[in-house]
Amino acid sequence: MSTCPHSLPRRTLFGALGALSLPALARAQPAYPSRPIRVIVPWAPGGAVDTLARRISQKLSEQMGQSFVVENKSGATGTIGAAEAARSAPDGYTLLAMDNTYAMLPYLFSRLPFDQATAFSPITVTAFSPVLLAVGRNSPYADLASLMTAAKRDPEKLTYGTGGMGSAPHFSTLAFERAAGVKLYHVPFRGAGEAVIGLLSGTVDLVMISPGSALGNIRGGQMRALAISGEHRVAALPDVPTFAEAGLPGFGVTNWSGLAAPAGTPAPIMERLYQEAAKALATPEMRTFVAELGSEPGGITPAAFAEVLTQETGRWREVVAAGGIERQ
């Protein structure tokens, strides 16, 4: 029997030719990224997450030769934007800018439009930000000790503003209440910016926010920071004591912002995004920018970021239980 290719069945011949062409087809695939990349921020413009996402997106655009376009999809404690990102194709062309609020979602909602534990693959943390407690310039409280004394004397008399029920500042203040043994009265606003305005106008007595959201008002004398979380003072606010220095060593909340991709994004793309993000965060201009926000640059590995998410999700369970928050 002849073994000449011409004598092979047509199906076998075409299959062999198709197999031979696979490497060529693989080589023909466009290199990533070949088109603009969306970065969904699940919060309104102007907040800490948005500010960081826009700055690192600019750096990634410069490094990777494609536009990283930030889109704000706010609402429902960040779940609207997160749900859109989770539904997107896992191809590296849609990313989510998340913060520690993501770790709180299981305790806020009885049902989510995505699986909080598995919907995303972490890329890296962009910044770790301490939390500061601030009062207005006309506040009678000159230090943390006097504020805690007043709060213990009159439970729920002192008011605090946040960007809404279930927001990171809300949970941070619940953690402060638990550590200090006090009970404050929550006044939710439609956003962190409005909460700051509420403090400046005297509508509320205090706020707990990231330094980047308060630096201008603190330096301008409109707000007074009484304490900041973390093991050491920050260069942007050298006169503000840590909570431990101010008399509350048990308070250790730290905010973080990061980037993630829909689960199932190919490993080579995830690695490329991590390497590029870490490279961007290591540049002098990014380190300076993050420091000016009173924060520290991230750049940790995806595995380390995944561990942060796991630990944070577990830690907030106790805070929520103590605060008596009911799931929606």
N, C-alpha and C positions, 0 to 999 in steps of 0.2 A: 504494500500500500504506500502511496506517495505521501511524503510529509511536507511537500511544498505548500507554502502559505496559501497559494491559490486554491488548494483543495480543502482548506478548513471551512467548516460551516460559517455562514455570514455572521451568526450571532456570536460565535466564539471569536472570530476575527475582530468584530467591533468591540467586544469586551476587552480583548487584549490591547487594542489601540486606546480604549478609554482608560485602562489602567496605566498605560504608558504616559498618558497625557496628564494624570493627576498631579505629579510634581510640578509640571509646567503651569497648571491652573493655580496651584498653591502659590507659586512664585508670582503669578499675575495679580494676586490679591493686593490692593493698595495698602501701603504701610500705615499703621495707626499713629496719629490720627489723620484722616484724610478729609475731614469736614469739621465745622465748628462743634464744640462740646457745650452742652447746657449744664449749668450749675444751679440747681433749684435751692433757693433759700426759703424755708417754710415760715418765715417771719417778715414783717414789714421792713421797708428800707430804713437804714439809719441805725439799726441796733448793732450790738457787738458782733453777732454772727454774720450779719450782712457786711459790715465793714471789713472783717477778716476775709470773708469769701471773695469780695471784690478785689482786695489787694493781692491775694495769692493767685486769683484767676488772671490778673494782669501779668504776674510773673510767669505763670505757666504758659500763657499765650506767647510771651517773648521766647521762652525756652523751647517750646514744642512746635512753633510755627503755625499754630491754628488758634482761632479765637475761642476763648472760654467765656461764654455769655451767661451772666447771672440773671436769673428770673425769680422774682419774689412771688411766692404762692402762699400767702399767709392765711391763718384761720384755724380754729379748732385745735388750739395748743400745738400747732405745727403738724397736725396729722393730714391736713389737706395737701400740703406740699410733699410730705413723705409718701403719701399714698400715690401721688402722681409719679414720683420717682420710682417707687416699687413696681408700678405697672409698666414702666419703660423697658425697652429691650435691653438685655444685659450685654451690651456691646461696647461699653466704655464711652458712649456719647451722651449719657445722662448721669450726672452725679448729684448727690445730696449733701448740702452743708448742714450738718447736724450739731447739736450741742447737748449738754447734759439733761435737757428736758426729755430727750429721747429715752433715757433710762427711767424716766418717771411715768411714761405713758401707760404701762400695765396697771398702775394703781389709780389712774384717772378715768379709764374707760373700761367698761365691761366687755366691749367688743371693739376691735380695731379693723380697719379695712386692709390690714396686712399683718403678717406674723412678726411681731416686734423682735423676736429672738433670731429669726432666720431670713428676714426680707432683704437685708443688706450685708455686703462684705466691706468691712472697714478698710480704709486706705491709710490714713494717718491722722493724728491730732494736729491741728494747725497752731493752737495756742492753749496754754493753761493760764487761767485768769483767777486771781484771788477775788474774794467778795468783801466789800467794805460796807460798814454801817455808817450812814450819814444822816445828819440832822440839818435843819435850816439855820441860817446865820443868827436868827433871833431866838433860837431854842435855849431854854434854861439849862440844858444838859451840856456841861463842858467836857465831860469824859464818860466813858462807858459805865463806870461804877455808879455814878449818880443816876444814869438812865435806868440801870438794872434795879437800883434801890426803889426808884419811883414806880417801876413796872411791878415790882413785888408788892409794894404797898397798895396799889390800886389796879388789880387785874382788869385787863381789857380797856383801860382808860387811854393808854397810849395807842395811837393808830399808826399803821404802816401801809404804804402804797406799793402796789406791784402792777405788772403788766397784765394781770388777770389770774383767775383761779387756775392753779396747776402750772403756772409759769415757774421758771427757775428761781426768780426772786421770792416767789411765794414759798417754794419748798425750802429755800435757804433760810427764810425767816422762821419757818416751822422748826428747822434744825436749831436755830439760835434759841428759840423759846425752850426747846427741850434741854439744851445745854445749860441755859441760864436759869431754868426753873421759873419762867415768867409766862404770862399770857397777854398777848397783844390783840388789838382789833384790826382785822384785815379790811382794807379798802381797795378793791380791785379797780383798775383803770383799763382803758382799751389798748394800752401799750406802755412800754417802759418809759418812753418819752413823756407821756401824760402823767405818769407817776412822779417823775422828777418835777414837772410843773406843779403838781399837787404839793410837793414838799416845799418848793420855792414860794408858793402862795400861802403856805400855812395850813392847807387843807388836811395834811397828814403830818405826823410828828417825825417819822423816820422812813428811810428806804434802805434796802440792802441790794446793791447792784455791783456790777463789775466796774473797776476803776475807769475804763475807757468811756463809760457813759456819764462819768461825773467829774472828770479831771478839770474841764473848763470851768465849771461852776465852783469847784473847790478852790482852784487857783484864783478865781475872780472874787472869792469871798462870799458867794451866795449860799454855799453849803459848807458844812464842817464835818470832816470824817473823824469818827471816834475810834475806829479800830478796823484792821484789815486782816483777812485770813492768810494762812501760810506760816512757814517756819521763820521767815525773816521779812523785814520791811522791804518795800519796793523802791527802786531808785526814783521813780516818778513822783512818789509821795514819801520822802524820807522822814518827815515829821509825824507820820501817822503810825501809832504803835500796832503791833500784832494783837490779836485777841488775847493771846497768852500774856503778853506784856501788860495788857489793859485789865487783866484779872479774870479771863475766861479761857483757861487752857484747853477745855474740852470741845471747843468749836473748831472744826477743821474742814469746812466746806470749800471746795475749789471748783470753779466753773471750767469748762473746756469747750472748745469748738473743733470740729473735724470734718473730714470728707469721707464719703462712703459711696459705693456703687451698688446697683441692684445685684442681688445674689445670682450667681451663675456667670458673672462677667469672666471671660477667659483669664487664666492665670498670667499669661505674658502681658496682657493689658494692665492688670492689677499691679504687677511688678513695675511696669513702666510708669504708671501714675504715682506709685509710692516713691520710686527713685527720683522722679522729677519734682514732686512735692517736697521731699526731704532736701533736695538740692536748693530749691527756692527758699525754704525756711532757713537754710544755713547762710544765705547771702547777707552781707553787712546791712544792706538797705532794709531787708525784711526783719532782721534781728532788731534794728533800730526802731522800725515801725511798731513792732510788737512790744518792745520795751516802753515806748512812749504811751502805750495803752495800759501800762502798769502790769503787763503780762509777760509770760515766758514762752518762747517758741517751742512748738512740738517737734514733729519729725520722727516720732516713735514708729516702730514696725507695725504692720497690720496685725500681727499676733498680739503684740503688746496693747494695741488699741482695742482689740477684741476682749482682752482681759480687763481693761478699764471699764468697758461696757458691762461686762458680767458683774464686776465688783460694785459698780455704781447702781445697777438695777437691784442688786441684793440689799445694798445699804439703805436705799430710800424706802424699802418696805417698812422698816421700823419707824422711820420718821412719819410716814403716812398713817400708820397705826396710832401713833401718839397724837397726831393732829386731828384724828377723827374724820378724815376726808372720805367721802363716799364716792364710789365710781359712778360715772354718768352712764 
